[in-house]
Amino acid sequence: MLEAKALKCRIFRLVFHDRDQYVCSYTLLHLTNIRMSFSNLQSARKAKESKLKSCVGAAASPSSKQDDREVGTNPQAMEIARPQGNPAVNAEVENSKPVSLSGLHKDLPSTLEVRQGKDTGRGLYARDRLVVGSILFATRPHVSVLSTPQLESYCSYCCSAAPSQGLKRCTRCRKIWYCNATCQNADWAEHKHECSALQRWQANAPSPDLSIPSDAIRCLGRILWGIQRTGLDSIWTREFSGMQSHRSSLPPSAFESHTHLAHSVVRYLGISSPAELAPFGLASAGDLVDLISRFTTNTFTLTSPSLTPVGICISPTMALVNHSCEPNVVMVFPHTPNALSSQEPLMHLIVIREISPGDQVFVSYVDTSVPRDLRQKELKETYNFVCHCSLCIRQTEVDPRTAMSCPKSCGGICPLPTEENDVTQCVKCKAVVTSAGAVLDAVRVGNEGLQKAISLQVKDPAKAKQLTSNLIPIITSAGLTPSAHPLLAMTRLHLELLLSAIATSISQDVLDEAIRTSAKYNEGLSNVLPYGHPVRAIAVAELGKLLAVDEPSPRHISSLDESTQFTQPAQSQSTPSGPTRLKLALETLIRAREELNIAFGKGTGGGLAGKEVREGIVRLESEIGQWTRGIRNAIEDARAAGKIAK
């Protein structure tokens, strides 16, 4: 699952997987092998389960807490994301000093300031109280590029989706597309160098599949041409050069990726000697490594208004915001309906949790719907720091990301068992989970299957859908809650596959399954993301739109009783039908509108996603009104004809 959340992206994946459009090359896991693996794992755990039964008598004792110690942490060699609301942090803020921007970052408003702390490093702090839904500022990225699969679907300048009349292709390189001549002319200063480089790359490509360099290479090319065009002393270049670099503390695993990327960029630029690097401000190979380090550390995902990842971008001003797994702001691309194409793509920084004066502003660099160990792993691998934010250090009985339902169905939840501690119990009734081995097996098989399904999503969506269809019941039967990993991620992937199927050929069964899956996904998100988070808001809007789709084969029973038309669903159906479904669609879209206004900024009206939802609300209100009037007229006609009692 991709949180589409304008998150900082995994550039290392872009480097190594551009040969297959960044899809991981996992081997195909057949459904029969899944079942065999699951059975074998269960058999192997019989001894452990017998040991567990002997522990049931001690059920009153709470299970031991998971060890939160970090292994190999060296504060001197890495940045540490500090917790919000911690007294130590407040003391550090008081001891921090304002940073002079020297004319840089002019998009920052007076409500924010950059401060430098001894232990916390540089960060963005609030001067005033900031309320939920506020737009802190908006800025156009220094550089943005579309991922290769999206080049023909979005404008390479404003990053808007193709208009109804289609996109216009550059007649020279034939790889880059624009909305119109206005966007093409506006992009020419950057594209003129890129155009030649793309033609040169294509001429030397060993196969048509490799005729376009990865977005990481193309983005670095635009950065270097921007430095060359604006000059080494320009504000543009100074802002980029001021971004954080982890060159001095790069892990060995990053050396190969940086070397590979450096060679590719040199070839893309057509450079044949070290002297040719001078116009780009690069005096040595070390300078190039430093540039790539800044790039990998500070690159953000470029998304559509519906949070679909479409590329990558660099914004030095946005890069001032530090990380927390419990962020108080998000970065989004609302694509305000009335904005000029010359202003897009505009990155907006939106408040999703109230911020007090003196608080640091935090965004999340990773998907916060996954468990702590996965977040920490990605942060360490990609950004080379250990996170100590409020969510990571908080001691709670159960994290909804690693939770299962009570085995006695009391309404409580239990922590998922682990390999280190497979004795777990309900936090409400203290009932012990006696099938811990089966739960661990289901989680393991679910994680493996999730990765296989992701790898098949583009190459073989039918097989990916078959995989998710078989795995979700296995994980659900193990007792995982909708918000638990990997069930939440699997549910999202299954929904994406269903939506793709609906776009091709819609049927009542597939539509109903998509609605049920979307509802379950929303249930899971509501337990791990705050109200107004963009991922959550888009998910609610998605459910509302599905409910509003015309049913191919409506299952509701028509009735002339006006009072029940919009209140009583057919009891035999798991999803509502007919007018009941329309009413639920309207209620869901109204809720989505409220969350979108927060997620994408109240000043934007929820952006393009909010505009689409408002239009959907108007259509539904009109349709429901017409339906109600039609029923009323039919009843009056029947009464006039004496067919029903007055």
NUTILUM-964440 format. One line per field, with one value per residue (C-alpha): x, y, z; chain. Coordinates in nm, 4 decimals. Last residue first. Layout:
N
xx	[X ...]
yy	[Y ...]
zz	[Z ...]
ch	[A ...]
//
This chain:
646
xx	[-5.6415 -5.6509 -5.4676 -5.5884 -5.8688 -5.7579 -5.6956 -5.5004 -5.2838 -5.2216 -5.1262 -4.8880 -4.7282 -4.6857 -4.5169 -4.2867 -4.1877 -4.1314 -3.9014 -3.7057 -3.6663 -3.5420 -3.3040 -3.1618 -3.1233 -2.9582 -2.7344 -2.6231 -2.5514 -2.3516 -2.1464 -2.0594 -1.9437 -1.7335 -1.5662 -1.4829 -1.3381 -1.1081 -0.9977 -0.8964 -1.0708 -1.2310 -0.8868 -0.8862 -1.0121 -0.6968 -0.6435 -0.7034 -0.9298 -1.1762 -1.1397 -1.2723 -1.5910 -1.6485 -1.5999 -1.8742 -2.1096 -2.0004 -2.0866 -2.4313 -2.5102 -2.3919 -2.5988 -2.9071 -2.8316 -2.7838 -3.1194 -3.2768 -3.1716 -2.9506 -2.7727 -2.4813 -2.4904 -2.8257 -3.0964 -3.2244 -3.3089 -3.2306 -3.5014 -3.4720 -3.4868 -3.7861 -3.9555 -4.1756 -4.2701 -4.4490 -4.4881 -4.2325 -3.9675 -3.7630 -3.3902 -3.1472 -3.0438 -2.8649 -2.6133 -2.6319 -2.5623 -2.2536 -2.3364 -2.2199 -1.8856 -1.8539 -1.9218 -1.6621 -1.3997 -1.4831 -1.4261 -1.0931 -0.9884 -1.0519 -0.8574 -0.5533 -0.5814 -0.5887 -0.8987 -0.9845 -0.6667 -0.5203 -0.4808 -0.8281 -1.0262 -0.8031 -0.9298 -1.2968 -1.2326 -1.0724 -1.3721 -1.6102 -1.3973 -1.4008 -1.7796 -1.8255 -1.5816 -1.7634 -2.0944 -1.9473 -1.7927 -2.1229 -2.3302 -2.1024 -1.8779 -1.6362 -1.3027 -1.3257 -1.4902 -1.1922 -0.9497 -1.1624 -1.1516 -0.7716 -0.7455 -0.9814 -0.7692 -0.4611 -0.6366 -0.7561 -0.4059 -0.2628 -0.5188 -0.4724 -0.0906 -0.0965 -0.3846 -0.6511 -0.9260 -0.8629 -0.6725 -0.8654 -0.6943 -1.0110 -0.9376 -0.5883 -0.7138 -1.0194 -0.7904 -0.5472 -0.7697 -0.9144 -0.5704 -0.4150 -0.6963 -0.6704 -0.2951 -0.3594 -0.6077 -0.3749 -0.0887 0.2006 0.0720 -0.0503 0.1795 0.4614 0.2073 0.0424 0.3729 0.4536 0.1122 0.1450 0.4626 0.3124 -0.0084 0.1833 0.3690 0.0555 -0.1379 0.1462 0.1693 -0.2064 -0.1909 0.0851 -0.1043 -0.4097 -0.4738 -0.5252 -0.5802 -0.8969 -0.8064 -1.1599 -1.0643 -0.6956 -0.7473 -0.4501 -0.1139 0.1406 0.3489 0.6328 0.9577 0.7991 0.5227 0.1582 -0.0736 -0.1816 -0.5376 -0.8689 -1.1931 -1.5482 -1.6095 -1.5668 -1.4070 -1.0967 -1.0701 -1.0001 -0.6482 -0.4049 -0.0747 -0.1670 -0.4276 -0.1357 -0.2332 -0.1430 0.0228 0.3732 0.4436 0.8003 0.7215 0.4019 0.5581 0.8578 1.1827 1.2678 1.6009 1.7955 1.9582 1.7040 1.6265 1.7343 1.6817 1.3477 1.2271 1.3182 1.1715 0.8384 0.8331 0.9110 0.6477 0.3568 0.2080 -0.0552 0.2105 0.3406 0.6744 0.8250 0.5687 0.5356 0.6242 0.5992 0.7752 0.5659 0.6615 0.3118 0.0567 -0.0278 -0.3692 -0.3535 -0.4168 -0.2403 -0.1825 0.1427 0.0490 0.2686 0.1642 0.2015 0.0947 0.1310 0.1650 -0.1459 -0.3449 -0.5375 -0.9189 -0.9765 -0.7087 -0.4740 -0.4784 -0.1117 -0.0521 0.1980 0.0681 0.0889 0.0716 0.2609 0.2452 0.5199 0.7292 0.9683 1.1218 0.9991 1.2794 1.2418 0.9256 1.1423 1.4012 1.1299 1.2312 0.9813 0.8869 0.6307 0.2671 0.1759 -0.2069 -0.3076 -0.6520 -0.5292 -0.2438 0.0817 0.4490 0.6420 0.9070 1.2852 1.4950 1.7286 1.7791 1.8511 2.0804 2.2782 2.2896 2.4367 2.6935 2.7934 2.8408 3.0510 3.2644 3.3285 3.4935 3.4454 3.0699 2.9090 2.7079 2.9321 3.2302 3.1075 3.2548 3.6059 3.5537 3.5412 3.2851 2.9564 2.6497 2.4101 2.2430 2.5816 2.6839 2.3439 2.3707 2.7190 2.6060 2.2956 2.4991 2.7499 2.4737 2.2983 2.6218 2.7223 2.3830 2.4230 2.7478 2.5485 2.5944 2.7071 2.9249 2.7013 2.3885 2.2957 2.0410 1.9323 2.1314 2.2633 1.9069 1.8286 2.1608 2.0922 1.7503 1.8688 2.1394 2.5109 2.5926 2.4031 2.0380 2.0844 2.3657 2.1960 1.8680 2.0502 2.1841 1.8421 1.6790 1.9304 1.8778 1.5051 1.5640 1.7922 1.5474 1.2562 1.4204 1.5745 1.3523 1.4533 1.5057 1.2047 1.2909 1.6186 1.9926 1.9400 2.2055 1.9712 1.7162 1.9714 2.0762 1.7157 1.6394 1.9485 1.8522 1.5046 1.6346 1.8475 1.5524 1.3168 1.4205 1.3900 1.1129 0.8747 0.6728 0.6604 0.5213 0.2676 0.1355 0.1503 -0.1023 -0.1547 0.1975 0.3698 0.7344 0.8697 0.8578 1.2132 1.1625 0.7868 0.7123 0.3729 0.0408 -0.2045 -0.5681 -0.8840 -1.0511 -0.7558 -0.4706 -0.4192 -0.2392 0.1348 0.1754 0.4875 0.5076 0.1344 -0.0099 -0.1202 0.1550 0.4398 0.2655 0.4363 0.7794 0.7364 0.6672 0.9273 0.9284 1.1988 1.2164 0.8759 0.6000 0.5121 0.2096 0.2018 0.0594 -0.2811 -0.5055 -0.7327 -0.6740 -0.5784 -0.2357 -0.1494 0.1304 0.5099 0.5177 0.8504 1.0349 1.3466 1.7240 1.9010 1.7261 2.0360 2.1860 1.8775 1.8498 1.5302 1.3406 1.0346 0.6652 0.3695 0.5543 0.4939 0.7605 0.7393 1.0525 1.2699 1.6017 1.6755 1.9479 1.7446 1.8776 1.8214 1.6468 1.8251 1.7351 1.7498 1.3755 1.3133 1.5476 1.3552 1.0282 1.1835 1.2834 0.9303 0.7931 0.4875 0.6182 0.8886 1.2324 1.3399 1.7043 1.9653 2.2501 2.6138 2.6533 2.3269 2.4616 2.1873 2.3176 2.0085 1.7137 1.5412 1.1624 1.1354 0.7708 0.5852 0.5414 0.1950 -0.0209 -0.0512 -0.4100 -0.3679 -0.1395 -0.3536 -0.3371 0.0396 0.0222 -0.1865 0.0947 0.3425 0.1025 0.0780 0.4554 0.4748 0.2009 0.3871 0.5449 0.2046 0.0688 0.3677 0.3205 -0.0461 0.0210 0.3018 0.0810 -0.2031 0.0279 0.1886 -0.1531 -0.2208 0.0901 0.3651 0.5244 0.8838 0.9429 1.0869 0.9856 0.7962 0.9960 0.9007 1.0792 1.4235 1.3787 1.3992 1.7393 1.7456 1.3766 1.3918 1.6781 1.4657 1.2083 0.9813 0.9243 0.5546 0.3013 0.0272 -0.0394 0.0207 0.1175 0.0000]
yy	[0.6763 0.3048 0.1639 0.0798 0.3357 0.5110 0.8325 0.6368 0.4794 0.8179 0.9696 0.6808 0.7128 1.0889 1.0397 0.7715 0.9979 1.2909 1.0777 0.9521 1.3047 1.4307 1.1364 1.2089 1.5825 1.5240 1.2646 1.5003 1.7849 1.5525 1.4265 1.7838 1.8485 1.5301 1.6318 1.9756 1.8233 1.5987 1.9018 2.0857 2.0308 2.3731 2.5209 2.7533 2.4761 2.2829 1.9519 1.7204 1.9564 2.0348 1.6721 1.5531 1.7599 1.6669 1.2989 1.3162 1.4679 1.1967 0.9257 1.0682 1.0940 0.7394 0.6092 0.7769 0.6302 0.2829 0.3026 0.4158 0.0958 -0.1512 -0.1885 -0.4317 -0.7587 -0.8468 -1.0591 -0.7757 -0.5526 -0.2051 -0.0084 0.3702 0.5438 0.3740 0.2938 0.6022 0.6243 0.2892 0.2233 -0.0490 -0.1741 -0.4678 -0.3998 -0.6215 -0.3766 -0.5453 -0.3051 -0.0730 0.2892 0.4039 0.6220 0.3647 0.3471 0.7270 0.7352 0.4662 0.6599 0.9793 0.7974 0.6621 1.0098 1.1500 0.8691 0.9155 1.2946 1.2852 1.4780 1.2633 1.1009 0.7813 0.4406 0.3377 0.5124 0.3462 -0.0012 0.0892 0.2689 -0.0470 -0.2544 -0.0123 -0.0204 -0.4014 -0.4114 -0.1543 -0.3354 -0.6646 -0.4997 -0.3623 -0.6996 -0.8798 -0.6222 -0.6316 -0.3670 -0.4294 -0.2529 0.0227 -0.2239 -0.4599 -0.1788 -0.0882 -0.4516 -0.4571 -0.1357 -0.2808 -0.5949 -0.3774 -0.1796 -0.4944 -0.6426 -0.3282 -0.3397 -0.7160 -0.7001 -0.5310 -0.4671 -0.1991 -0.4455 -0.6516 -0.9781 -1.2819 -1.5692 -1.5996 -1.2529 -1.3528 -1.6666 -1.4861 -1.2117 -1.4607 -1.6260 -1.3065 -1.1398 -1.4164 -1.4290 -1.0507 -1.0768 -1.3521 -1.1289 -0.8278 -1.0013 -0.7668 -0.4561 -0.6023 -0.9061 -0.7630 -0.6259 -0.9690 -1.1362 -0.8806 -0.9273 -1.3050 -1.3017 -1.0712 -1.2742 -1.6021 -1.4588 -1.3123 -1.6367 -1.8410 -1.6102 -1.6420 -2.0210 -2.0301 -1.7999 -2.0258 -2.0265 -1.6497 -1.5915 -1.4185 -1.1165 -0.9710 -0.6232 -0.6302 -0.9659 -1.1982 -1.2824 -1.5605 -1.5902 -1.3762 -1.3743 -1.5011 -1.2457 -1.2679 -0.9913 -0.7634 -0.8396 -0.6617 -0.6153 -0.6636 -0.9694 -1.2008 -1.4783 -1.4933 -1.1126 -0.9524 -0.9054 -0.6127 -0.5076 -0.1838 -0.1139 -0.0839 -0.2598 -0.2065 0.1248 0.2531 0.5549 0.5626 0.5194 0.7257 1.0187 1.0333 0.8519 0.7639 0.6005 0.7644 0.6673 0.8203 0.5273 0.2161 0.3537 0.5163 0.2031 -0.0276 0.2072 0.2199 -0.1597 -0.2111 0.0435 -0.1186 0.0114 0.2870 0.5560 0.5126 0.6919 1.0430 1.1792 1.5545 1.7498 2.1175 2.1948 2.3482 2.6948 2.8387 2.5546 2.3228 2.1608 1.8351 1.8049 2.1276 2.1467 2.2125 2.2599 2.1626 2.3459 2.1661 2.4014 2.7783 2.8119 2.5953 2.8713 2.7841 2.7951 2.4226 2.3994 2.1170 1.9691 1.8556 1.7410 1.7675 1.6757 1.8449 1.7416 1.4194 1.1062 0.9023 1.2187 1.3654 1.7094 1.9953 2.1946 1.9711 2.1651 2.4707 2.2715 2.1308 1.8389 1.6262 1.2690 1.1040 0.9991 0.8573 0.8482 1.0774 1.1675 1.5164 1.3422 1.2783 1.3774 1.1782 1.3781 1.3773 1.5101 1.2318 1.0720 1.4097 1.5404 1.2157 1.2433 1.5934 1.4773 1.1882 1.4382 1.6630 1.3636 1.2867 1.6250 1.9915 1.9835 2.3265 2.2305 2.4324 2.2372 1.8886 1.9129 1.9168 1.5625 1.4295 1.2580 1.4132 1.3287 1.4381 1.0952 0.9179 1.1253 1.0625 0.6852 0.6685 0.8653 0.6464 0.3260 0.4723 0.5961 0.2568 0.0691 0.2925 0.2856 -0.0581 0.0595 0.3046 0.6744 0.8734 1.1423 1.1678 1.2229 1.5492 1.8035 2.0763 2.3994 2.3243 2.3276 2.6623 2.8044 2.6876 2.8561 3.1664 3.2086 3.1947 2.8868 3.0144 2.9975 2.7910 2.5637 2.4940 2.4244 2.1967 2.0037 1.9722 1.8758 1.5949 1.4760 1.4492 1.2574 1.0084 0.9540 0.9351 0.6374 0.6751 0.6268 0.3903 0.0986 -0.1071 -0.0269 -0.2236 -0.1605 0.2169 0.4233 0.6181 0.6494 0.8089 1.0626 1.1539 1.1891 1.4057 1.6336 1.6910 1.7285 2.0249 2.1991 2.0729 2.3067 2.6410 2.4872 2.4232 2.7442 2.6971 2.3453 2.4528 2.7295 2.5087 2.2694 2.0109 1.8721 1.5424 1.4295 1.1252 1.2273 1.3693 1.6232 1.6542 1.7102 1.5487 1.7317 1.5874 1.4866 1.6785 1.5752 1.7061 1.4722 1.4793 1.7815 1.7671 2.1391 2.0889 1.7207 1.7079 1.3762 1.0513 0.9907 1.0385 0.8367 0.4992 0.6711 0.8470 1.2167 1.4777 1.7720 2.0269 2.3370 2.2439 2.5084 2.6370 2.6545 2.7733 2.6920 2.6021 2.5676 2.2625 2.2118 2.5313 2.6899 2.8836 3.1260 3.1183 2.7602 2.5838 2.4378 2.2341 2.2283 1.9922 1.8248 1.7849 2.1341 2.2984 2.5147 2.7099 2.7922 3.0107 2.9858 3.2232 3.4828 3.2705 3.0613 3.1142 3.3296 3.0284 3.2142 3.5833 3.5196 3.2522 3.3434 3.0504 3.1087 2.9494 2.6445 2.6393 2.6880 2.4242 2.1858 2.2385 2.1670 1.8502 1.7305 1.7926 1.5580 1.6864 1.5667 1.3023 1.3544 1.2383 1.1398 1.2401 0.9983 0.9260 1.0844 0.9366 0.5838 0.3231 -0.0299 -0.2048 0.0062 -0.1092 -0.1327 -0.4881 -0.5871 -0.5864 -0.9092 -1.0606 -0.9699 -1.2330 -1.3441 -1.6055 -1.8177 -2.1267 -2.0732 -2.1287 -2.5043 -2.4487 -2.2379 -2.5240 -2.7435 -2.4631 -2.4522 -2.8253 -2.7996 -2.5204 -2.7162 -2.8453 -2.4910 -2.3883 -2.6888 -2.6092 -2.2445 -2.3378 -2.5962 -2.3435 -2.0781 -2.3346 -2.4170 -2.0458 -2.0077 -1.7735 -1.6139 -1.5079 -1.1506 -0.9058 -0.5796 -0.3458 -0.0284 -0.0029 -0.3304 -0.1996 0.0998 -0.1359 -0.0700 0.3077 0.3633 0.1295 0.3321 0.6441 0.5308 0.8319 1.1155 1.1121 1.3270 1.0809 0.8685 0.6091 0.3416 0.0000]
zz	[0.1439 0.0854 -0.2153 -0.5673 -0.5515 -0.8721 -0.6810 -0.4214 -0.6900 -0.8516 -0.5161 -0.4441 -0.7872 -0.7416 -0.4054 -0.5480 -0.8364 -0.6021 -0.3845 -0.6862 -0.8238 -0.4877 -0.4522 -0.7971 -0.7285 -0.3922 -0.5564 -0.8329 -0.5871 -0.3612 -0.6566 -0.7552 -0.3996 -0.4108 -0.7375 -0.5985 -0.2816 -0.4852 -0.6921 -0.3779 -0.0457 -0.0555 -0.1185 0.1832 0.4078 0.3337 0.1559 0.4521 0.6461 0.3685 0.2574 0.5947 0.5672 0.2031 0.2875 0.5507 0.2928 0.0483 0.3016 0.3767 0.0059 -0.0641 0.2288 0.0816 -0.2592 -0.1107 0.0641 -0.2636 -0.4415 -0.2625 0.0672 0.1032 0.2965 0.1417 0.3003 0.5174 0.2213 0.3478 0.5282 0.5591 0.2238 0.0647 0.3937 0.4392 0.0720 0.0761 -0.2955 -0.2814 -0.5184 -0.3983 -0.3871 -0.5758 -0.8452 -1.1389 -1.2993 -0.9959 -1.0838 -0.8937 -0.5900 -0.3361 -0.5132 -0.5045 -0.1308 -0.0667 -0.2648 -0.0770 0.2533 0.1258 0.0065 0.3545 0.5249 0.3047 0.3437 0.7269 0.8341 1.1360 1.2608 1.1118 1.2814 1.3988 1.1245 0.8653 0.9552 0.9299 0.6026 0.4618 0.5750 0.4020 0.0859 0.0854 0.1254 -0.1513 -0.3821 -0.3195 -0.4104 -0.7328 -0.8209 -0.7631 -0.9530 -1.2578 -1.4115 -1.6955 -1.7381 -1.4771 -1.2403 -1.2713 -1.1894 -0.8876 -0.7738 -0.7978 -0.5961 -0.3356 -0.3038 -0.2509 0.0202 0.1952 0.1821 0.3409 0.6213 0.6719 0.6903 0.9376 1.1724 1.1137 1.0132 1.3315 1.3017 1.4281 1.2460 1.0356 0.8934 0.7797 0.6046 0.4604 0.3192 0.1634 -0.0950 -0.2450 -0.2238 -0.4343 -0.6890 -0.7234 -0.7876 -1.0431 -1.2282 -1.1963 -1.3823 -1.4575 -1.2817 -0.9530 -0.9676 -0.7554 -0.5089 -0.4879 -0.4092 -0.1395 0.0190 0.0009 0.2052 0.4669 0.4810 0.5117 0.8102 0.9673 0.9196 1.0687 1.3693 1.4232 1.3955 1.6550 1.8896 1.8888 2.2655 2.2918 2.6630 2.7865 3.0002 2.9709 2.8451 2.7466 2.5764 2.6162 2.4631 2.5117 2.1929 2.3192 2.1196 1.7980 1.8458 1.9447 1.8204 2.1026 2.2106 2.1534 2.3450 2.2256 2.4425 2.1441 2.3564 2.1347 2.1684 1.8320 1.7008 1.7162 1.5619 1.3815 1.6506 1.8979 2.2192 2.5838 2.5098 2.5882 2.3686 2.2338 1.8629 1.8617 2.0478 1.8144 1.8865 1.5258 1.4489 1.1673 0.8375 0.5979 0.3668 0.5553 0.9062 0.8241 0.6455 0.9334 1.1931 1.0111 0.9736 1.3434 1.4505 1.2717 0.9443 0.9111 0.9472 0.5914 0.5893 0.5811 0.8243 0.8733 1.1841 1.2800 1.6071 1.8803 2.0066 1.9682 1.9763 1.6867 1.6408 1.4472 1.0708 0.9643 0.5869 0.3954 0.0305 -0.2648 -0.5803 -0.9122 -1.0513 -1.0567 -1.4353 -1.4735 -1.3067 -0.9923 -1.0002 -0.9366 -0.6630 -0.7537 -0.3996 -0.4042 -0.0467 0.2375 0.5824 0.9222 1.2900 1.2353 1.4544 1.2887 1.3195 1.0660 1.0177 0.7986 0.6329 0.3254 0.2377 0.1700 -0.0272 -0.2582 -0.4795 -0.6727 -0.7584 -0.9860 -1.0277 -0.6857 -0.6607 -0.3758 -0.5192 -0.6155 -0.8038 -0.6243 -0.6445 -0.3848 -0.2053 -0.2408 0.0473 0.1553 -0.1871 -0.3495 -0.0783 -0.1002 -0.4793 -0.4523 -0.1958 -0.4230 -0.7073 -0.4839 -0.3850 -0.7522 -0.7731 -0.8640 -0.9133 -0.9409 -1.2498 -1.4817 -1.3366 -1.4332 -1.7848 -1.6362 -1.5070 -1.8675 -2.0949 -1.9837 -2.1923 -1.9191 -1.9182 -1.9009 -1.5999 -1.4391 -1.4912 -1.3413 -1.0349 -0.9905 -0.9902 -0.7456 -0.5136 -0.5229 -0.4526 -0.1648 0.0071 0.1686 0.3283 0.5430 0.4616 0.7645 0.6046 0.2972 0.5039 0.3318 0.4584 0.2178 0.1984 -0.1502 -0.2873 -0.1293 -0.2487 -0.6042 -0.6315 -0.4458 -0.7100 -0.6272 -0.8374 -1.1386 -1.2469 -1.5659 -1.4471 -1.1151 -1.2967 -1.5423 -1.2443 -1.0812 -1.4113 -1.4586 -1.1016 -1.1747 -1.4977 -1.3226 -1.0353 -1.2838 -1.4500 -1.7949 -2.1022 -2.3844 -2.1462 -2.2567 -2.6191 -2.5823 -2.5502 -2.5144 -2.6948 -2.9236 -2.6421 -2.4093 -2.6734 -2.7494 -2.3788 -2.3266 -2.6148 -2.4726 -2.1175 -2.2183 -2.3847 -2.1143 -1.8344 -2.0167 -2.2298 -1.9405 -1.9763 -2.3538 -2.3181 -2.0572 -2.2823 -2.5931 -2.4419 -2.1712 -2.2168 -2.3029 -2.2854 -2.4707 -2.8370 -2.8029 -3.0815 -3.1424 -2.7739 -2.7293 -2.6838 -2.4312 -2.4843 -2.5756 -2.2498 -2.0493 -1.9417 -1.5673 -1.4267 -1.3582 -1.4370 -1.6521 -1.7500 -1.8212 -1.7115 -1.8784 -2.1361 -1.8880 -1.6153 -1.6733 -1.6674 -1.3343 -1.3719 -1.2882 -1.0481 -0.9746 -0.7563 -0.6190 -0.6281 -0.2843 -0.0577 0.3025 0.6441 0.5014 0.8052 0.8281 1.1995 1.3796 1.4142 1.7309 1.6543 1.6215 1.4970 1.4501 1.1490 1.2175 1.2244 1.4595 1.7544 1.9700 1.9780 1.8356 1.5227 1.4548 1.1365 1.1848 1.1086 1.1485 0.9387 0.6307 0.4520 0.0751 0.0859 0.1539 0.1213 0.1813 0.4367 0.6204 0.9643 1.1978 1.5291 1.8263 2.0278 2.4069 2.4496 2.1865 2.3672 2.6898 2.5095 2.3677 2.7115 2.8336 2.5618 2.3735 2.0408 2.0353 1.8788 1.5345 1.5796 1.3242 1.2763 1.3506 1.6935 1.8199 1.7569 1.7803 1.7231 1.8523 1.9693 2.2849 2.2692 2.4025 2.3735 2.7013 2.8943 2.8938 3.1891 3.4651 3.5149 3.2480 3.4642 3.4245 3.0497 3.0549 3.0118 2.7030 2.5582 2.5829 2.3869 2.1314 2.0962 2.0276 1.7661 1.5886 1.3042 1.2007 1.1614 0.9516 0.7262 0.6694 0.5834 0.3464 0.1748 0.1358 -0.0054 -0.2347 -0.3782 -0.4281 -0.6386 -0.5221 -0.8270 -0.7714 -0.6581 -0.9096 -0.7407 -0.9741 -1.0349 -1.4027 -1.4788 -1.5668 -1.3352 -1.0402 -0.8857 -0.8811 -0.8123 -0.5157 -0.3709 -0.4127 -0.1602 -0.1447 0.0997 0.1579 -0.0151 0.1525 -0.0579 0.1501 -0.0782 0.0000]
ch	[A A A A A A A A A A A A A A A A A A A A A A A A A A A A A A A A A A A A A A A A A A A A A A A A A A A A A A A A A A A A A A A A A A A A A A A A A A A A A A A A A A A A A A A A A A A A A A A A A A A A A A A A A A A A A A A A A A A A A A A A A A A A A A A A A A A A A A A A A A A A A A A A A A A A A A A A A A A A A A A A A A A A A A A A A A A A A A A A A A A A A A A A A A A A A A A A A A A A A A A A A A A A A A A A A A A A A A A A A A A A A A A A A A A A A A A A A A A A A A A A A A A A A A A A A A A A A A A A A A A A A A A A A A A A A A A A A A A A A A A A A A A A A A A A A A A A A A A A A A A A A A A A A A A A A A A A A A A A A A A A A A A A A A A A A A A A A A A A A A A A A A A A A A A A A A A A A A A A A A A A A A A A A A A A A A A A A A A A A A A A A A A A A A A A A A A A A A A A A A A A A A A A A A A A A A A A A A A A A A A A A A A A A A A A A A A A A A A A A A A A A A A A A A A A A A A A A A A A A A A A A A A A A A A A A A A A A A A A A A A A A A A A A A A A A A A A A A A A A A A A A A A A A A A A A A A A A A A A A A A A A A A A A A A A A A A A A A A A A A A A A A A A A A A A A A A A A A A A A A A A A A A A A A A A A A A A A A A A A A A A A A A A A A A A A A A A A A A A A A A A A A A A A A A A A A A A A A A A A A A A A A A A A A A A A A A A A A A A A A A A A A A A A A]
//
